[in-house]
Amino acid sequence: MFKKATKHQSRLRLALSGPSGCGKTYSALNIARGLGRRIAVIDTEHGSASKYADRFEFDVCELKDCHPGNYINLLREAAQAEYEVIIIDSLSHAWFWELDQTSQAQNSFAAWGDVRKLERALVQEMLGSPAHIIGTMRTKTEWVLEENQKGKTTPRKVGMAPIQASGIEYEFDLAGEMDLNHILSISKSRCPVLANTTHANPGESLADTLMLWLSDGSPMEESGESKGRRVRFAREAAGLDLESVRNLIMAEFDGRTNPRQLSSSDCDRLVELIEGLAGSQTAQRA
């Protein structure tokens, strides 16, 4: 059924791409500082984020195995811990893992089918996160010849397409490319005032503009992913199986079977019921 469109408050989904040395990690931290106080970094770049721990306050998990499922688990862990901003530095390593898996498979066509499912699951986890998400991506690097101010031809390193699945930028509210002068050029923006803009050393000023845009609108509706995540956390903490929770939902909420079908207030009540069941089971064992 159609209804009048309404702008809701939302969480940021920002992609930063660029060649080595352009400042993706530093800029992600600098922008994140303006979005929230509690920042989590998923670091696949061998501890590069921690080199800025003297300038920014954040928690980090250094990810060695870049299976997309490990990204998903860390995104869920960060959501459960109520971090306000999650930086994924970088998403390119998930793509490297996917390329490695498919290249080793006997049937690469079938392998790509399996990998695409993991890739979509990672995207959906990012989109459904209750935190602001900043993802960095490496770019393919090329050298171009340019004429300098003295009239001499000199080589310059430039970043080309992001190293990730084709079209990944469609999943983000904003996508921008950084150059070796630490200038961010916004190439895709759902925030009208930032479309086709450039930002030298992007940081809290850009974050302030983003927060004005993100906070404008009706109160944010809780996503189905968020409701499902809250119920899953409560279920796992209580030690209940899926069938028990499904039966509880059907009994208490007019035959519904999935927490995504509930309102936020009903989801609150379901979590309380699950916690109550866990408490009664503990009392009985005692």
N, C-alpha and C positions, 0 to 999 in steps of 0.2 A: 504494500500500500504506500502510495506517495504521501509525503508530508512536506511542509514548508522547511526549506533548508535553514539551518542555524549554525553559526560559527561558534565552536566550543573552544574553551581553553585546551591546551595540548602540551605535549612534551616534545622536545626537539629531537630531530633525526638529521644529523649533519655528517657529510662525507668530506674529508680533506684528502686530496691526492697530490702527489708531486714526486720529483726525483730525490735521490739521497742528498741530504744537506740543505733542503729547502725550509726545514723547520716545522714539519708536520707534528711531531710529538710535543715540542715546546708550545706551539700554537694551540694544540688541543687542550693542553693543561691550562694555558692562559685564558682561553675561552671558557673552559669548564669552571674556573674559579669565579666567574661572573654569573654562573647558572645555579650554583649550589655550594654548600659548605662540605658535604660528604661526597668525596670523589673516589671511585674505584677504577683501577687501570688493569686491563687484561693485556699483558706485555708479551708479545711473541718476538720482540726485537732484541733479545739477549740482554735485558736489563737497561735498555737505553732510557726509559722513563725515569728510573731511579737516579740517574745522573742529575736530574733537576729537583731532587728531594730537598735541596737546600733553599729552593725558591718557591716551591709549592707544597702544600700539605695534601697527601693522598695515600690511599692504601693500594697495594699492587699484588698481583698474582702473575708470576712468570710462567707462561704456558710453553711447555716443551713439545708435547704431542698436539699438533694442530688439527686433529680430527674435528670436524664441525660439531660433533656431539660434545666435545670438551668445551668449546665456546658456549654452547647452549647451557651446559651445566653451570658454568661460571656466571652467565647472565642471570640464571635463576637464583644462584647463591647470592649474587649482588642485590637482586630484587628483594629476596627474603631479608637481607641485612639492611634494607631500606636506604641504600646509597641514592643520592639525588642525581648524580651524574656517573655514567659508565663510559669510559674511553676504551675502545678496542684498537690496540696499536700492535699489529695491524690485521686488517681483514685479508690482506693478500696471502698470508700464510695458509689460510683455509683453502684458498684456490690452489696453492702449490701442492697441498695434500691431495686435493681432488685430482690434479693432473698426474701426480705420482701413482695414485691408485688405479686410474684408468689406463695408464701406460703399461702397468704390470699385468693387467687382466688379459686372459686368453680371448675373451669376447668383450672388446672395448665398448661396443654398442650397448650391451646389457649392463656393463659396469657404469656407463654414463647415466643410465636410467636410475641406478641405485644412488649414485652421487648427487643427481639433481634433487632427489627427495631430501637428502641431508642438507643440501644448499637451501632449499625452500624452507626447511624447518628452522635453520639458522636465521633466515630473513624474518620469518614469522615471529621468532623469539625476540628479535630486535624491535620489531614494530609493536609487539605487545608489551614491552617492558614498561613498568611504571616510572622509570628513570629517563632523564635526558640521555641520548646516545650520540656519541661522537666516534665515528669510525675513520681510521686513516688507511690509505692504500698507497702502495708504491706505484710508480708509473714506469712504463717502458721508456728508456732514455735514448735519445738520439743527439747527435752533434750537428749543428747547423753553422754555416759560414756567414758572418755578418760584417759589414763595413763599420769600423769604429770612427770616433770623432776625428782621428788623424787621417782617415781615408784608407787605412790598412784593413785587410780582411783578416778577421780573427774567428776562431771556433768558439761556439757557446753551447753548453749542455742544456737541453730542454727536455721536459717531461711530456710524454705523449699520452696514450690511453691508460687508464687505471689497470693494474694487474688484478683482475677479478672477473667474475662472470660478466659477459656482455649485457649491458643494460642495467647494471647494479645501481646506477645513479637514480633510476626511476623510483627506487624504494625510499629515497631520502627527501626531506623537506627542502634542504639546501645541499648543493654540491659545489665545491670550488677547487681550483687548482692553484697550487703554490709554486712560485719560481725561486730561483737561487738568491734573489734579492729579498726573500721573505715577504713577498706581496701575494695576497690571496685574491684571486679573481673569481667572483661568483658566476658560475655558468648555468646554474639551475636554481630557482628560488620560488617557493610558494609564498614568501614574504615580499609583497610588492615593492617596498622601499629599498630592498636589498638586491633586486634584480639587476644584473649587469654592472655591479659595483666592484670596486677594488679596495683592498684594505692592507696597508703596510703594517707588518707585525701585529696581526689580528689578536685581540684579547678582550679585555673587559668592556671596552666601548662597543664592540660588535655584540658581545653578550647582552649588554643593556638594551640594544635595539631588538635583539631576538626575544628577550623577556617581555618587552612591551607588546610585541606581536603575539607571543604564546599565551600571555595572560589576558588578552582581549577576547571577550566572548562569554557565552554562558558557561557555568561551571562544567568542568570536564566530566563526561559520562565514563563510568568504569567499563573497561573493555571486557569482553567475554574471556579473553586470555588471562586478564588480571583476576577475575573471579575464580576461574579454574585453578589458577596458581595458588590463591589463598586457601582454597579448599584442599588442594593437594598437600600444601605445607601442614595444614591442621590434621589431615588424615594420616600423613606419615609420622607426625609427632605423636599421634594417638595410637599408632600401630594398627590401624584399621585397614581392611582390604577394600578394593573398589566396590565390590558387590554390597558390602555393608553400608557404605555411604550412599550408593544408588538407591538401596531400599529405604534408607532414611529420608532421602529427598522425595521419593514417591509417597511416603507416608505423611510427610509434613507439608508438602507443597503441591497439592492437587495433581498428583500423578506425574509431575515433571521428573526427568531422569538425569539431568545434567545441570551443574552449577551455572553454566553459561546462560541457561534459560531463566535464571533468577534475577530479581532486582538486587541492587547493592545492599539494601536493608535486609532482604531475605537471605542474601549470602552471609551477612553479619550474623544472622540468627542461626544459620546452618553451622557456621564455625563454632558458635557457642554450644550448639547441641553436640557437635563432635568432641569438643573439649570436655563437656559434661559426661559423655560416655567414657572418655578416657579416665576421668576422675573417679567415676563409679567403679570401673574395672580395677583401678589401683586400690580403692578402698576394700573391694571384695578380696583381693589377693592378700591384703594386710590382715 
